[in-house]
Amino acid sequence: MSGNQLTDIRSLSREEIDGYFSSIREKPFRAKQVYEWLWKKGCISFDSMSNLPKSVRDQLSETFSFNVFAETGRQQSVDGTQKIGFRLHDGAMIEGVLIPSEERATACISTQAGCALGCTFCATAKLGFSRNLTVAEIVDQVRILNEISHESHGTSLSNIVLMGMGEPLFNYPHVKRAIELITGEDGMGISPQRITLSTVGVPKVIRQLADDNFKPHLALSLHAATDAKRNKIIPFNQRHPIYELISALVYYHKKTGKRFTVEYLLLREFNDSLADARSLAEFCRNFPVKVNLIEYNPVEGIEFQRSDMKKMKEFKDFLEARNMVVNVRQSRGKDIDAACGQLAAKNIRRET
Ligand code: SF4
């Protein structure tokens, strides 16, 4: 039987693994051993579970599989950023990015294969939506990018951003569980403070994050602060306009006390005027935020262009004059289409 016809053992919770060992009348501590192999040691074969008797390993491999994915290629940018393509066990394609800097090694990971939201500035949107990633597929990207970080830079990942392909809050149950495994002491033990989840803003799930006491940092991909403009670039906004978003974010801030980041891509002659900056300042008056102004990286077949430096500076100065905390972010990996909004389209077109 081929691997992917069996259940991937990594889709089982700790309780389900306990239940499995109880059902086969095995000692309960075997569940703990297996769980540690899976999530602490990143093991992807039953044969490697060296502290389990062979009979148990055989039984596991007859019952479960590992739906591991294959690397399809790497590209390296002049700035050191690496983009890695992955083919999932069912043929779906995703990409992850490793961004090294002097103090950090950041992994940008995907949460869906493709994306259903159709943002008009984004390369991933052109692929459409394939499916949600499983918990193991999200965690595996971290594991593999961590290995590549060791190989290439001799250091472990310091930060993780969920900003790759897909809308994380449309796959929230798997994202939540993956983050628990990435941050848990039984798992990889990475601090939640070093993880950032980026979303276009799904009001109902933002409230859920607050209720769940979600620990990672939240980044809102706003990109336009009026419905008239946001509707044009983020179609999701037509169903959930900005007042709904503000209401959910006010709830989030009141319940968690946390500040979040507002991400704003500067698009030439679309959202980079001082009137746009004023709208952004008004939006941000509702809660304490930090604003990241992001340089846009043109995507083949998409008409938007990057704002010029003068406009960017005027925009930033306008906000800072209102005592706002503002950073200008230059996306990394532009020459290999690994920067913000550029993921996926080219490599995947080549593969299919
Ligand atoms: S920007 Fe994010 S949410 Fe929008 S289409 Fe691209 S991947 Fe999806």
Residues whose N, C-alpha, C, O or C-beta is under 5 A from the ligand:
A	BS01	SF4	C115 L117 G118 C119 C122 T124 A125 G164 M165 G166 E167 V200
